[in-house]
Amino acid sequence: MNWGNLVKPLVDLIIRRVKQSKVIHTDDTRVPVQDETVKGKCKSGRIWTNIGDEDNPYIAYDYTPDRTRAGPQKFLADY
């Protein structure tokens, strides 16, 4: 069983509610990610928090492998 499929409707709802906000606060945190090309080494990825406003008090998390603007632009594309 793919457990991710069970929570996908909830995740999609949270993302929709965050995007209904008048303002979205976005911030990133660096996280270590196992580097498949070099055994025992890690590279840096980013976890992005997208926080809704008072009327939509939800947090949607997103992962990107780097800190370029492409990640937030993709998440916020239809905002």
All heavy atoms as an XYZ file, in Angstrom:
642
protein
N       0.846     -1.180      0.000
C       0.000      0.000      0.000
C       0.891      1.243      0.000
O       1.858      1.320      0.730
C      -0.908      0.002      1.233
C      -1.656      1.307      1.404
S      -2.860      1.302      2.729
C      -4.243      0.594      1.872
N       0.552      2.216     -0.810
C       1.265      3.490     -0.855
C       0.585      4.449      0.117
O      -0.453      5.032     -0.184
C       1.262      4.050     -2.273
C       2.074      5.313     -2.394
O       2.421      5.950     -1.402
N       2.381      5.679     -3.609
N       1.174      4.620      1.297
C       0.573      5.447      2.347
C       0.479      6.910      1.924
O      -0.391      7.635      2.390
C       1.360      5.306      3.644
C       1.297      3.905      4.184
C       2.263      2.952      4.084
C       0.200      3.296      4.853
N       1.841      1.786      4.667
C       0.572      1.969      5.147
C      -1.064      3.742      5.239
C      -0.264      1.096      5.814
C      -1.892      2.856      5.906
C      -1.500      1.547      6.185
N       1.373      7.351      1.047
C       1.322      8.722      0.572
C       0.017      9.053     -0.125
O      -0.487     10.175     -0.034
N      -0.556      8.064     -0.812
C      -1.832      8.283     -1.506
C      -2.973      8.558     -0.530
O      -3.940      9.235     -0.874
C      -2.184      7.087     -2.385
C      -1.295      7.005     -3.608
O      -0.720      8.002     -4.037
N      -1.169      5.819     -4.172
N      -2.867      8.022      0.687
C      -3.922      8.233      1.678
C      -3.963      9.679      2.173
O      -5.029     10.200      2.473
C      -3.735      7.285      2.871
C      -3.942      5.805      2.588
C      -3.620      4.982      3.828
C      -5.366      5.543      2.139
N      -2.805     10.331      2.282
C      -2.770     11.697      2.798
C      -2.750     12.759      1.697
O      -2.869     13.944      1.984
C      -1.568     11.915      3.747
C      -1.679     11.019      4.959
C      -0.255     11.719      3.034
N      -2.628     12.344      0.443
C      -2.557     13.305     -0.663
C      -3.741     14.267     -0.697
O      -3.541     15.470     -0.893
C      -2.407     12.593     -2.007
C      -2.177     13.573     -3.158
C      -1.768     12.892     -4.407
C      -1.527     13.802     -5.572
N      -1.793     15.203     -5.472
N      -4.987     13.831     -0.509
C      -6.092     14.793     -0.495
C      -5.937     15.859      0.598
O      -6.253     17.028      0.372
C      -7.327     13.929     -0.246
C      -6.946     12.575     -0.738
C      -5.482     12.448     -0.421
N      -5.431     15.479      1.749
C      -5.214     16.434      2.830
C      -4.099     17.421      2.465
O      -4.234     18.628      2.672
C      -4.887     15.711      4.133
C      -4.615     16.590      5.348
C      -5.811     17.482      5.656
C      -4.241     15.731      6.538
N      -3.012     16.922      1.922
C      -1.906     17.784      1.500
C      -2.374     18.766      0.429
O      -2.075     19.963      0.489
C      -0.715     16.938      0.995
C       0.346     17.809      0.347
C      -0.121     16.123      2.136
N      -3.132     18.280     -0.546
C      -3.652     19.151     -1.609
C      -4.567     20.236     -1.036
O      -4.522     21.384     -1.471
C      -4.400     18.340     -2.661
C      -3.483     17.434     -3.474
O      -2.257     17.658     -3.467
O      -4.005     16.500     -4.119
N      -5.375     19.880     -0.047
C      -6.255     20.854      0.592
C      -5.443     21.931      1.326
O      -5.735     23.119      1.217
C      -7.211     20.159      1.567
C      -8.108     21.082      2.394
C      -9.036     21.886      1.484
C      -8.896     20.276      3.409
N      -4.420     21.517      2.048
C      -3.572     22.472      2.759
C      -2.908     23.431      1.774
O      -2.882     24.644      1.999
C      -2.524     21.734      3.625
C      -3.217     21.041      4.803
C      -1.429     22.682      4.100
C      -2.331     20.095      5.579
N      -2.390     22.908      0.672
C      -1.752     23.759     -0.333
C      -2.761     24.747     -0.915
O      -2.466     25.937     -1.058
C      -1.101     22.906     -1.440
C       0.112     22.152     -0.870
C      -0.701     23.767     -2.645
C       0.684     21.098     -1.806
N      -3.962     24.281     -1.224
C      -5.002     25.179     -1.759
C      -5.340     26.284     -0.768
O      -5.489     27.452     -1.139
C      -6.270     24.394     -2.113
C      -6.236     23.726     -3.456
C      -7.610     23.292     -3.942
N      -8.407     22.564     -2.978
C      -8.333     21.246     -2.765
N      -7.482     20.512     -3.446
N      -9.103     20.670     -1.877
N      -5.451     25.925      0.511
C      -5.792     26.922      1.529
C      -4.670     27.943      1.705
O      -4.928     29.137      1.833
C      -6.118     26.249      2.859
C      -7.424     25.456      2.865
C      -8.649     26.347      2.669
N      -8.783     27.389      3.661
C      -9.488     27.303      4.778
N     -10.161     26.206      5.053
N      -9.536     28.321      5.629
N      -3.426     27.500      1.712
C      -2.303     28.437      1.807
C      -2.354     29.410      0.629
O      -2.189     30.618      0.795
C      -0.950     27.696      1.860
C       0.213     28.658      1.634
C      -0.787     26.977      3.195
N      -2.639     28.904     -0.563
C      -2.669     29.755     -1.758
C      -3.892     30.664     -1.816
O      -3.950     31.570     -2.640
C      -2.581     28.895     -3.019
C      -1.200     28.272     -3.182
C      -1.120     27.460     -4.450
C       0.270     26.896     -4.646
N       0.364     26.130     -5.899
N      -4.862     30.457     -0.938
C      -6.005     31.372     -0.836
C      -5.680     32.580      0.046
O      -6.476     33.505      0.148
C      -7.230     30.640     -0.279
C      -7.830     29.645     -1.231
C      -8.948     28.833     -0.604
O      -9.311     29.029      0.554
N      -9.494     27.909     -1.359
N      -4.516     32.574      0.657
C      -4.109     33.658      1.551
C      -3.847     34.940      0.773
O      -3.443     34.906     -0.387
C      -2.834     33.262      2.302
O      -3.061     32.112      3.081
N      -4.038     36.070      1.445
C      -3.694     37.359      0.846
C      -2.185     37.533      0.802
O      -1.654     38.168     -0.099
C      -4.325     38.494      1.643
C      -5.826     38.510      1.552
C      -6.423     39.599      2.402
C      -7.943     39.503      2.326
N      -8.593     40.275      3.363
N      -1.502     36.975      1.793
C      -0.046     37.031      1.889
C       0.448     35.642      2.277
O      -0.149     34.993      3.134
C       0.403     38.048      2.957
C       1.901     38.020      3.150
C      -0.074     39.440      2.600
N       1.531     35.190      1.649
C       2.158     33.923      2.013
C       3.584     34.217      2.453
O       4.345     34.857      1.731
C       2.176     32.934      0.824
C       0.757     32.599      0.381
C       2.943     31.659      1.201
C       0.699     31.743     -0.862
N       3.924     33.762      3.649
C       5.296     33.892      4.134
C       6.041     32.626      3.729
O       5.598     31.517      4.005
C       5.336     34.064      5.650
C       6.725     34.080      6.190
N       7.547     35.174      6.080
C       7.445     33.120      6.810
C       8.716     34.890      6.627
N       8.674     33.648      7.078
N       7.180     32.796      3.062
C       7.976     31.662      2.594
C       9.391     31.783      3.133
O       9.980     32.859      3.105
C       8.006     31.632      1.048
O       6.676     31.516      0.562
C       8.810     30.466      0.536
N       9.916     30.675      3.641
C      11.278     30.657      4.153
C      11.861     29.269      3.896
O      11.123     28.292      3.746
C      11.283     30.972      5.646
C      12.670     31.297      6.175
O      13.547     31.691      5.367
O      12.875     31.179      7.387
N      13.183     29.185      3.842
C      13.826     27.895      3.596
C      14.755     27.527      4.741
O      15.254     28.388      5.453
C      14.595     27.915      2.282
C      15.814     28.818      2.334
O      15.658     29.993      2.732
O      16.912     28.354      2.010
N      14.958     26.233      4.899
C      15.896     25.698      5.874
C      16.761     24.668      5.173
O      16.243     23.794      4.457
C      15.154     25.022      7.052
O      14.324     26.003      7.682
C      16.123     24.439      8.059
N      18.060     24.789      5.368
C      18.996     23.836      4.757
C      18.909     22.504      5.497
O      18.867     22.467      6.732
C      20.414     24.386      4.830
C      21.419     23.590      4.045
C      22.745     24.329      3.986
N      23.276     24.604      5.302
C      24.221     23.874      5.895
N      24.742     22.836      5.282
N      24.648     24.199      7.096
N      18.868     21.409      4.736
C      18.829     20.080      5.322
C      19.849     19.191      4.617
O      20.057     19.314      3.408
C      17.420     19.436      5.213
C      16.419     20.163      6.071
C      16.943     19.370      3.783
N      20.503     18.297      5.362
C      21.431     17.373      4.715
C      20.659     16.288      3.952
O      19.649     15.780      4.442
C      22.227     16.774      5.874
C      21.346     16.935      7.065
C      20.487     18.129      6.810
N      21.143     15.983      2.767
C      20.516     14.962      1.917
C      21.614     13.999      1.491
O      22.684     14.424      1.031
C      19.860     15.593      0.670
C      19.234     14.527     -0.208
C      18.837     16.636      1.078
N      21.373     12.726      1.634
C      22.370     11.729      1.282
C      22.741     11.867     -0.195
O      21.872     11.934     -1.065
C      21.831     10.339      1.575
C      22.876      9.267      1.583
C      22.332      7.961      2.122
O      21.147      7.698      2.056
N      23.208      7.141      2.638
N      24.041     11.921     -0.474
C      24.547     12.034     -1.836
C      24.741     10.631     -2.391
O      25.610      9.891     -1.928
C      25.860     12.810     -1.835
C      26.355     13.145     -3.230
O      25.866     12.532     -4.207
O      27.223     14.019     -3.345
N      23.940     10.260     -3.375
C      24.004      8.906     -3.940
C      25.287      8.667     -4.725
O      25.678      7.533     -4.950
C      22.786      8.655     -4.831
C      21.482      8.656     -4.075
C      20.287      8.495     -4.983
O      20.451      8.451     -6.210
O      19.173      8.416     -4.446
N      25.948      9.738     -5.157
C      27.161      9.574     -5.971
C      28.408      9.355     -5.126
O      29.400      8.845     -5.625
C      27.376     10.802     -6.891
O      27.556     11.967     -6.084
C      26.191     10.996     -7.818
N      28.362      9.760     -3.841
C      29.524      9.617     -2.963
C      29.064      8.961     -1.667
O      28.368      9.580     -0.862
C      30.174     10.994     -2.660
C      31.401     10.806     -1.782
C      30.503     11.735     -3.934
N      29.470      7.718     -1.453
C      29.042      6.963     -0.275
C      29.476      7.665      1.015
O      30.614      8.080      1.159
C      29.623      5.548     -0.318
C      29.121      4.671      0.790
C      29.636      3.267      0.676
C      29.075      2.450      1.824
N      29.517      1.078      1.782
N      28.526      7.808      1.946
C      28.811      8.394      3.238
C      28.841      9.911      3.260
O      29.133     10.502      4.285
N      28.557     10.546      2.150
C      28.578     12.012      2.087
C      27.160     12.557      1.936
O      26.267     11.875      1.464
C      29.424     12.494      0.902
C      30.866     12.118      0.989
C      31.560     12.886      2.090
C      33.025     12.497      2.166
N      33.733     13.219      3.185
N      27.011     13.807      2.346
C      25.728     14.488      2.205
C      25.910     15.763      1.396
O      26.987     16.344      1.363
C      25.152     14.848      3.573
S      24.593     13.424      4.516
N      24.844     16.156      0.743
C      24.790     17.457      0.086
C      23.650     18.226      0.747
O      22.947     17.692      1.595
C      24.584     17.308     -1.417
C      23.389     16.467     -1.816
C      23.357     16.257     -3.312
C      22.187     15.352     -3.696
N      22.122     15.128     -5.119
N      23.473     19.477      0.371
C      22.430     20.290      0.991
C      21.197     20.365      0.113
O      21.297     20.572     -1.091
C      22.939     21.714      1.236
O      23.913     21.717      2.241
N      20.045     20.190      0.734
C      18.761     20.427      0.090
C      18.053     21.513      0.885
O      18.591     22.036      1.869
N      16.856     21.859      0.477
C      16.096     22.904      1.165
C      14.679     22.429      1.434
O      14.027     21.851      0.570
C      16.022     24.176      0.310
C      17.350     24.790     -0.003
C      17.921     25.454      1.211
N      19.286     25.891      0.938
C      19.938     26.737      1.677
N      19.370     27.274      2.731
N      21.167     27.073      1.399
N      14.212     22.674      2.654
C      12.806     22.503      2.989
C      12.226     23.910      3.068
O      12.714     24.757      3.818
C      12.608     21.786      4.342
C      13.143     20.364      4.285
C      11.133     21.805      4.766
C      12.344     19.413      3.423
N      11.198     24.156      2.277
C      10.549     25.468      2.235
C       9.251     25.399      3.020
O       8.457     24.473      2.848
C      10.244     25.847      0.788
C      11.466     26.059     -0.035
C      12.187     25.102     -0.701
C      12.127     27.294     -0.286
N      13.247     25.658     -1.340
C      13.232     27.020     -1.110
C      11.889     28.608      0.102
C      14.097     28.007     -1.550
C      12.749     29.585     -0.340
C      13.840     29.290     -1.152
N       9.045     26.390      3.883
C       7.764     26.526      4.566
C       6.987     27.632      3.870
O       7.531     28.696      3.581
C       7.937     26.887      6.056
O       8.721     28.060      6.156
C       8.584     25.757      6.810
N       5.760     27.353      3.560
C       4.853     28.320      2.944
C       3.686     28.477      3.910
O       2.870     27.566      4.061
C       4.386     27.809      1.585
C       5.553     27.594      0.641
O       6.104     28.542      0.117
N       5.952     26.354      0.449
N       3.637     29.626      4.579
C       2.703     29.831      5.680
C       1.587     30.772      5.252
O       1.860     31.871      4.754
C       3.436     30.403      6.907
C       4.593     29.472      7.284
C       2.476     30.599      8.072
C       5.540     30.048      8.303
N       0.362     30.328      5.450
C      -0.801     31.127      5.083
C      -1.075     32.251      6.061
O      -0.413     32.385      7.097
N      -2.073     33.057      5.734
C      -2.437     34.201      6.575
C      -3.401     33.772      7.681
O      -3.661     32.580      7.872
C      -3.012     35.337      5.728
C      -4.285     34.953      4.989
O      -4.905     33.914      5.316
O      -4.679     35.706      4.077
N      -3.933     34.757      8.399
C      -4.819     34.488      9.538
C      -6.082     33.725      9.125
O      -6.602     32.909      9.887
C      -5.191     35.817     10.191
C      -5.956     35.674     11.473
C      -6.205     37.016     12.124
O      -7.028     37.790     11.590
O      -5.575     37.286     13.154
N      -6.598     34.003      7.933
C      -7.805     33.311      7.462
C      -7.513     31.906      6.941
O      -8.430     31.103      6.766
C      -8.481     34.131      6.356
C      -9.025     35.452      6.879
O      -9.385     35.524      8.068
O      -9.080     36.415      6.091
N      -6.269     31.631      6.639
C      -5.840     30.317      6.128
C      -4.593     29.886      6.896
O      -3.493     29.849      6.342
C      -5.546     30.419      4.630
C      -6.761     30.832      3.853
O      -7.661     30.041      3.630
N      -6.818     32.097      3.464
N      -4.740     29.549      8.176
C      -3.586     29.291      9.043
C      -2.990     27.886      8.848
O      -3.041     27.041      9.745
C      -4.164     29.466     10.450
C      -5.592     29.027     10.303
C      -6.000     29.477      8.922
N      -2.440     27.676      7.684
C      -1.872     26.374      7.341
C      -0.428     26.554      6.913
O      -0.021     27.639      6.510
C      -2.668     25.716      6.214
C      -4.110     25.499      6.577
C      -5.074     26.438      6.251
C      -4.490     24.361      7.277
C      -6.398     26.251      6.602
C      -5.812     24.171      7.641
C      -6.767     25.111      7.300
O      -8.059     24.932      7.659
N       0.332     25.486      6.974
C       1.716     25.490      6.519
C       1.875     24.370      5.501
O       1.574     23.210      5.794
C       2.704     25.278      7.672
C       2.521     26.359      8.737
C       4.144     25.257      7.150
C       3.338     26.115      9.991
N       2.339     24.722      4.311
C       2.618     23.737      3.266
C       4.135     23.651      3.103
O       4.803     24.671      2.915
C       1.969     24.147      1.953
N       4.674     22.464      3.209
C       6.111     22.246      3.070
C       6.429     21.798      1.657
O       5.653     21.086      1.016
C       6.591     21.190      4.064
C       6.439     21.617      5.502
C       5.308     21.282      6.232
C       7.429     22.369      6.121
C       5.169     21.683      7.547
C       7.293     22.776      7.441
C       6.161     22.424      8.149
O       6.024     22.825      9.450
N       7.598     22.207      1.180
C       8.059     21.818     -0.147
C       9.562     21.576     -0.071
O      10.257     22.226      0.716
C       7.737     22.932     -1.148
C       7.827     22.492     -2.592
O       7.681     21.283     -2.858
O       8.032     23.360     -3.460
N      10.067     20.651     -0.869
C      11.503     20.351     -0.898
C      12.076     20.750     -2.248
O      11.451     20.536     -3.285
C      11.754     18.855     -0.672
C      13.188     18.478     -0.965
C      14.180     18.711     -0.016
C      13.557     17.949     -2.191
C      15.500     18.408     -0.280
C      14.876     17.637     -2.470
C      15.845     17.870     -1.512
O      17.155     17.585     -1.780
N      13.278     21.338     -2.223
C      14.043     21.578     -3.445
C      15.485     21.161     -3.185
O      15.971     21.224     -2.053
C      14.016     23.060     -3.882
O      14.571     23.878     -2.857
C      12.603     23.510     -4.198
N      16.180     20.732     -4.223
C      17.569     20.307     -4.035
C      18.552     21.476     -3.895
O      19.719     21.257     -3.590
C      17.866     19.489     -5.291
C      16.931     20.030     -6.315
C      15.698     20.457     -5.565
N      18.077     22.708     -4.124
C      18.960     23.871     -4.018
C      18.147     25.101     -3.613
O      16.948     25.005     -3.370
C      19.688     24.120     -5.343
C      18.737     24.210     -6.514
O      17.651     24.821     -6.376
O      19.058     23.675     -7.592
N      18.799     26.248     -3.559
C      18.135     27.461     -3.088
C      17.801     28.416     -4.236
O      17.573     29.597     -4.021
C      19.017     28.172     -2.059
C      18.251     29.204     -1.279
C      19.098     29.841     -0.218
N      18.249     30.680      0.620
C      18.629     31.777      1.175
N      19.863     32.210      1.017
N      17.797     32.468      1.913
N      17.750     27.931     -5.431
C      17.404     28.804     -6.546
C      15.942     29.208     -6.464
O      15.137     28.558     -5.792
C      17.666     28.122     -7.902
O      16.809     26.981     -8.022
C      19.125     27.695     -8.036
N      15.588     30.252     -7.182
C      14.211     30.741     -7.139
C      13.232     29.827     -7.872
O      12.028     30.006     -7.769
C      14.132     32.160     -7.674
C      14.433     32.260     -9.142
C      14.316     33.650     -9.660
N      15.434     34.436     -9.178
C      15.634     35.689     -9.463
N      14.816     36.322    -10.245
N      16.667     36.330     -8.984
N      13.735     28.848     -8.605
C      12.860     27.950     -9.369
C      11.884     27.197     -8.461
O      10.727     26.993     -8.827
C      13.690     26.966    -10.184
N      12.324     26.779     -7.272
C      11.450     26.041     -6.357
C      10.259     26.864     -5.895
O       9.106     26.459     -6.093
N      10.496     28.030     -5.292
C       9.366     28.857     -4.876
C       8.508     29.321     -6.057
O       7.290     29.408     -5.938
C      10.027     30.045     -4.177
C      11.342     29.540     -3.732
C      11.757     28.533     -4.762
N       9.131     29.608     -7.194
C       8.361     30.017     -8.355
C       7.406     28.918     -8.801
O       6.261     29.190     -9.183
C       9.282     30.401     -9.520
C       9.873     31.774     -9.377
C      10.798     32.131    -10.528
O      11.381     31.257    -11.168
N      10.949     33.415    -10.779
N       7.870     27.686     -8.738
C       7.003     26.558     -9.110
C       5.841     26.429     -8.129
O       4.697     26.253     -8.531
C       7.809     25.263     -9.168
C       7.008     24.062     -9.592
C       7.858     22.819     -9.652
C       7.006     21.613     -9.987
N       7.762     20.369     -9.914
N       6.144     26.480     -6.830
C       5.092     26.347     -5.824
C       4.061     27.474     -5.950
O       2.867     27.252     -5.837
C       5.680     26.338     -4.414
C       4.640     26.157     -3.341
C       4.220     24.895     -2.987
C       4.079     27.253     -2.711
C       3.246     24.726     -2.006
C       3.105     27.096     -1.731
C       2.686     25.822     -1.379
N       4.530     28.684     -6.192
C       3.662     29.859     -6.226
C       3.163     30.212     -7.627
O       2.545     31.255     -7.819
C       4.402     31.070     -5.636
C       4.820     30.911     -4.166
C       5.768     32.031     -3.774
C       3.606     30.861     -3.268
N       3.397     29.348     -8.609
C       3.087     29.646    -10.007
C       1.627     30.090    -10.225
O       1.370     31.028    -10.969
C       3.400     28.436    -10.882
N       0.673     29.449     -9.570
C      -0.727     29.792     -9.785
C      -1.301     30.637     -8.638
O      -2.500     30.715     -8.459
C      -1.569     28.536    -10.001
C      -1.473     27.550     -8.842
O      -0.604     27.744     -7.971
O      -2.252     26.600     -8.816
N      -0.426     31.280     -7.901
C      -0.859     32.121     -6.771
C      -1.173     33.519     -7.263
O      -0.490     34.125     -8.013
C       0.212     32.161     -5.693
C      -0.083     33.112     -4.565
C      -1.143     32.881     -3.707
C       0.686     34.241     -4.351
C      -1.435     33.758     -2.667
C       0.418     35.117     -3.301
C      -0.647     34.864     -2.473
O      -0.903     35.724     -1.437
